[in-house]
Each structure stands twice: as structure tokens, then as C-alpha cells.
């Protein structure tokens, strides 16, 4: 049985042009060189399987459309891919992450603020057996034996800050794509 020629390159090129993307832009989005995109489009080489999945998502077509010679219409549903989900999915999946970050950060900051306010309202001066003096927040924490509250609030604050920073970086990455 004669083998039909896969026309992946022409399909990639036609979808790229239909979307108004240059070879350079497609190369950047797929993490390859512009020369690789040129080779794909001219049939000198073909993308590997991971790149094909990524291309299908980026170009808004199915893998069937890219791989099957008998499919001429790119109207098939695009496959969901882990690399670049649609913008609506990216935005909606970021919301719970932001809420979780705030759920950690806000109580942590409030806890630290309350402990500090109490240490100002009820000042303490402690002298340890070796002559070390404790005043301010740390003296208050030692005197009232609530250091665990300080560490818990600090831990929540740091975890919330790290989570918020990751959320922020993820948002910046999404906007640059």
C-alpha cells in the first residue's frame, strides 16, 4: 500500500499565517529556533511529538489535523495541553491560588501586628540569669510564653508571601506569552 505524504509543514505554515504569527514568534512560543520552524514548514524535518502537541494547542487545531493527510479543515477542537491552556482557563485557575495566598498572608500579618501592638501596650523588661535584657516584642513573647504564636504568625506570613510571589510570577509569565 502506498504511503501518503504527511503535509505537516504546509498545515503549520497555513495556520501560522492565518493567525498572523511570524516564524520567529512561533519559534519563541514553542522554544525552538526560527530555522527549525522553517525546516518544519519546508518539510526538511518534522517536530517531535511533544512539539506537535504544543503546536496543536498554539495553532488551535487538533493533532489529527496536523498528522492526518485526509483532513483538510482545521475546524477540529484543539487539544488541551499543559504548556499553554487557553487564556480563560489560565485566568480562572489563578483565582484559587490568589485566594489561598491571601488566606495565609493576611492572618499572618494580622497576628504579627496584634502581637506587636500588645507588646507596645504592655511593655516588658526582663533580665535573664546571665544579665541579658529582653524588652519590646521579644520580651513580651517570653514573659507571656506566647513565642509559638509569633512563630506561627511569621510562618503564615512567609508562606503567604512565597505563594503570592509565585502567583505574581505565574501571572507575568502568562501575560508575556
Sine and cosine of phi, psi and omega as CSV:
sin_phi,cos_phi,sin_psi,cos_psi,sin_omega,cos_omega
0.00,0.00,0.76,-0.64,-0.01,-1.00
-0.93,0.36,0.62,-0.79,0.00,-1.00
-1.00,0.01,0.79,-0.62,0.01,-1.00
-0.97,0.22,0.61,-0.80,0.00,-1.00
-0.97,0.24,0.80,-0.60,0.08,-1.00
-0.97,0.25,0.78,-0.63,-0.06,-1.00
-0.96,-0.28,0.75,0.66,-0.05,-1.00
-0.88,0.48,-0.69,0.72,-0.07,-1.00
-0.86,0.52,-0.71,0.70,0.01,-1.00
-0.91,0.41,-0.59,0.81,0.01,-1.00
-0.93,0.37,-0.67,0.75,0.05,-1.00
-0.89,0.46,-0.72,0.69,-0.04,-1.00
-0.90,0.44,-0.70,0.72,-0.03,-1.00
-0.92,0.40,-0.65,0.76,0.03,-1.00
-0.93,0.36,-0.64,0.77,0.02,-1.00
-0.87,0.50,-0.73,0.68,-0.01,-1.00
-0.92,0.39,-0.62,0.79,0.02,-1.00
-0.89,0.45,-0.51,0.86,0.01,-1.00
-1.00,0.04,-0.07,1.00,0.01,-1.00
0.97,0.26,0.45,0.89,0.01,-1.00
-0.99,-0.13,0.61,-0.79,0.13,-0.99
-1.00,0.09,0.23,-0.97,0.07,-1.00
-0.87,0.48,-0.61,0.79,0.00,-1.00
-0.89,0.46,-0.69,0.72,0.00,-1.00
-0.91,0.42,-0.68,0.73,0.03,-1.00
-0.90,0.44,-0.63,0.78,0.03,-1.00
-0.88,0.47,-0.69,0.72,0.01,-1.00
-0.89,0.45,-0.67,0.74,-0.04,-1.00
-0.94,0.34,-0.44,0.90,0.01,-1.00
-0.99,-0.17,-0.12,0.99,0.05,-1.00
0.98,0.22,0.52,0.85,0.05,-1.00
-0.80,-0.60,0.02,-1.00,0.03,-1.00
-1.00,0.09,0.33,-0.95,0.06,-1.00
-0.88,0.47,-0.56,0.83,0.01,-1.00
-0.89,0.45,-0.58,0.81,0.05,-1.00
-0.89,0.45,-0.69,0.72,0.03,-1.00
-0.88,0.47,-0.67,0.74,0.04,-1.00
-0.86,0.51,-0.70,0.72,0.01,-1.00
-0.90,0.43,-0.62,0.79,0.05,-1.00
-0.88,0.47,-0.73,0.68,-0.10,-0.99
-0.94,0.34,-0.48,0.88,0.01,-1.00
-1.00,-0.02,-0.07,1.00,0.03,-1.00
0.99,0.12,0.15,0.99,0.02,-1.00
-0.95,0.30,-0.44,0.90,0.07,-1.00
-0.48,-0.88,0.14,-0.99,0.03,-1.00
-0.77,-0.64,0.53,-0.85,0.04,-1.00
-0.91,0.40,0.49,-0.87,0.07,-1.00
-0.95,0.30,0.11,-0.99,-0.12,-0.99
-0.88,0.48,-0.67,0.74,0.02,-1.00
-0.88,0.48,-0.67,0.74,0.02,-1.00
-0.92,0.39,-0.58,0.81,0.03,-1.00
-0.88,0.47,-0.68,0.73,0.04,-1.00
-0.89,0.46,-0.71,0.70,0.02,-1.00
-0.89,0.46,-0.68,0.73,0.03,-1.00
-0.89,0.46,-0.67,0.75,0.01,-1.00
-0.85,0.52,-0.68,0.74,0.01,-1.00
-0.93,0.37,-0.74,0.67,-0.03,-1.00
-0.89,0.46,-0.62,0.78,-0.05,-1.00
-1.00,0.02,-0.07,1.00,0.05,-1.00
0.94,0.34,0.59,0.81,0.01,-1.00
-0.76,-0.65,0.15,-0.99,0.05,-1.00
-1.00,-0.01,0.29,-0.96,0.10,-1.00
-0.90,0.43,-0.56,0.83,0.05,-1.00
-0.83,0.55,-0.71,0.70,-0.01,-1.00
-0.87,0.50,-0.69,0.72,-0.03,-1.00
-0.94,0.35,-0.58,0.81,-0.16,-0.99
-0.99,-0.12,-0.48,0.88,-0.08,-1.00
-1.00,0.02,0.76,-0.65,-0.03,-1.00
-0.95,0.30,-0.41,0.91,-0.06,-1.00
-1.00,0.04,-0.01,1.00,0.02,-1.00
-0.99,-0.17,0.88,-0.47,-0.01,-1.00
-0.97,-0.25,-0.31,0.95,-0.08,-1.00
-0.97,-0.23,0.76,-0.65,0.03,-1.00
-1.00,0.06,0.37,0.93,-0.09,-1.00
-0.96,0.27,-0.10,1.00,-0.02,-1.00
-0.90,0.43,0.44,-0.90,0.01,-1.00
-0.90,0.43,0.70,-0.71,0.07,-1.00
-0.93,0.36,0.53,-0.85,0.03,-1.00
-0.98,0.19,0.68,-0.73,0.09,-1.00
-0.94,0.34,0.72,-0.69,-0.01,-1.00
-0.81,-0.59,0.50,-0.87,-0.02,-1.00
-0.95,0.31,-0.39,0.92,-0.08,-1.00
-0.95,0.33,-0.77,0.64,-0.08,-1.00
-0.64,-0.77,1.00,0.06,0.08,-1.00
-0.93,0.36,0.31,-0.95,0.01,-1.00
-0.85,0.52,0.44,-0.90,-0.05,-1.00
-0.83,0.56,-0.60,0.80,-0.01,-1.00
-0.90,0.44,-0.61,0.79,0.03,-1.00
-0.94,0.34,-0.66,0.75,-0.01,-1.00
-0.88,0.48,-0.69,0.72,-0.04,-1.00
-0.92,0.38,-0.69,0.72,-0.05,-1.00
-0.95,0.32,-0.51,0.86,0.00,-1.00
-0.98,0.21,-0.25,0.97,0.01,-1.00
-0.99,0.13,-0.40,0.91,-0.07,-1.00
-0.89,0.46,-0.77,0.63,0.02,-1.00
-0.87,0.50,-0.54,0.84,0.04,-1.00
-0.90,0.44,-0.68,0.74,0.02,-1.00
-0.92,0.40,-0.64,0.77,0.01,-1.00
-0.91,0.42,-0.67,0.75,0.03,-1.00
-0.90,0.44,-0.64,0.77,0.04,-1.00
-0.88,0.47,-0.72,0.69,0.00,-1.00
-0.91,0.41,-0.58,0.81,0.00,-1.00
-0.90,0.43,-0.41,0.91,0.07,-1.00
-1.00,0.01,-0.70,0.71,-0.13,-0.99
-0.94,0.35,-0.72,0.69,-0.09,-1.00
-0.89,0.45,-0.78,0.62,0.03,-1.00
-0.88,0.47,-0.58,0.82,0.03,-1.00
-0.89,0.45,-0.74,0.67,0.02,-1.00
-0.91,0.42,-0.66,0.75,0.04,-1.00
-0.89,0.46,-0.66,0.75,0.03,-1.00
-0.88,0.48,-0.72,0.70,0.04,-1.00
-0.89,0.45,-0.65,0.76,0.00,-1.00
-0.90,0.43,-0.66,0.75,0.01,-1.00
-0.91,0.42,-0.71,0.71,0.02,-1.00
-0.88,0.48,-0.67,0.75,0.02,-1.00
-0.90,0.43,-0.70,0.71,0.00,-1.00
-0.88,0.48,-0.65,0.76,0.04,-1.00
-0.91,0.40,-0.59,0.81,0.01,-1.00
-0.93,0.36,-0.48,0.88,0.06,-1.00
-0.97,0.23,-0.66,0.75,-0.02,-1.00
-0.94,0.35,-0.56,0.83,-0.02,-1.00
-0.83,-0.56,0.97,0.24,-0.06,-1.00
-0.91,0.42,0.55,-0.84,-0.05,-1.00
-0.75,-0.66,0.62,-0.78,0.15,-0.99
-0.78,-0.63,0.91,-0.41,0.00,-1.00
-0.91,-0.42,0.58,-0.82,0.12,-0.99
-0.85,-0.53,0.82,-0.57,-0.03,-1.00
-0.98,0.18,0.17,-0.98,-0.05,-1.00
-0.87,0.49,-0.43,0.90,-0.02,-1.00
-0.99,-0.13,0.18,0.98,0.05,-1.00
1.00,-0.06,0.02,1.00,0.03,-1.00
-0.95,0.32,0.75,-0.66,-0.01,-1.00
-0.98,-0.20,0.69,-0.73,0.04,-1.00
-0.87,-0.49,0.85,-0.53,0.04,-1.00
-0.72,-0.69,0.06,-1.00,0.06,-1.00
0.92,0.39,-0.56,-0.83,-0.08,-1.00
-0.89,0.46,-0.74,0.68,-0.05,-1.00
-0.91,0.42,-0.62,0.78,0.07,-1.00
-0.89,0.46,-0.66,0.75,0.04,-1.00
-0.88,0.48,-0.70,0.71,-0.03,-1.00
-0.90,0.44,-0.65,0.76,0.00,-1.00
-0.94,0.34,-0.73,0.68,-0.06,-1.00
-0.86,0.51,-0.67,0.74,-0.06,-1.00
-0.99,-0.13,0.10,1.00,0.06,-1.00
0.80,0.60,0.77,0.64,-0.01,-1.00
-0.82,-0.58,0.50,0.87,0.03,-1.00
-0.88,0.48,-0.54,0.84,0.02,-1.00
-0.88,0.48,-0.55,0.84,0.05,-1.00
-0.91,0.40,-0.65,0.76,0.04,-1.00
-0.88,0.47,-0.74,0.67,-0.03,-1.00
-0.92,0.40,-0.58,0.81,0.04,-1.00
-0.91,0.41,-0.71,0.71,0.01,-1.00
-0.91,0.42,-0.65,0.76,0.03,-1.00
-0.91,0.42,-0.66,0.75,0.04,-1.00
-0.88,0.48,-0.70,0.72,0.05,-1.00
-0.88,0.47,-0.66,0.75,0.00,-1.00
-0.90,0.44,-0.72,0.70,0.00,-1.00
-0.91,0.40,-0.67,0.74,0.02,-1.00
-0.90,0.44,-0.68,0.73,0.03,-1.00
-0.91,0.43,-0.63,0.78,0.03,-1.00
-0.91,0.42,-0.70,0.71,0.02,-1.00
-0.90,0.44,-0.67,0.75,0.02,-1.00
-0.91,0.42,-0.66,0.75,0.02,-1.00
-0.92,0.40,-0.62,0.79,0.05,-1.00
-0.90,0.43,-0.66,0.75,0.04,-1.00
-0.91,0.42,-0.65,0.76,0.05,-1.00
-0.88,0.48,-0.67,0.74,0.00,-1.00
-0.90,0.43,-0.72,0.70,0.03,-1.00
-0.88,0.47,-0.64,0.77,0.02,-1.00
-0.89,0.45,-0.65,0.76,0.02,-1.00
-0.91,0.42,-0.65,0.76,0.03,-1.00
-0.92,0.40,-0.59,0.81,0.02,-1.00
-0.92,0.40,-0.67,0.74,0.01,-1.00
-0.89,0.46,-0.67,0.75,-0.04,-1.00
-0.93,0.36,-0.46,0.89,-0.02,-1.00
-0.99,0.12,-0.23,0.97,-0.02,-1.00
-0.97,0.23,0.00,0.00,0.00,0.00
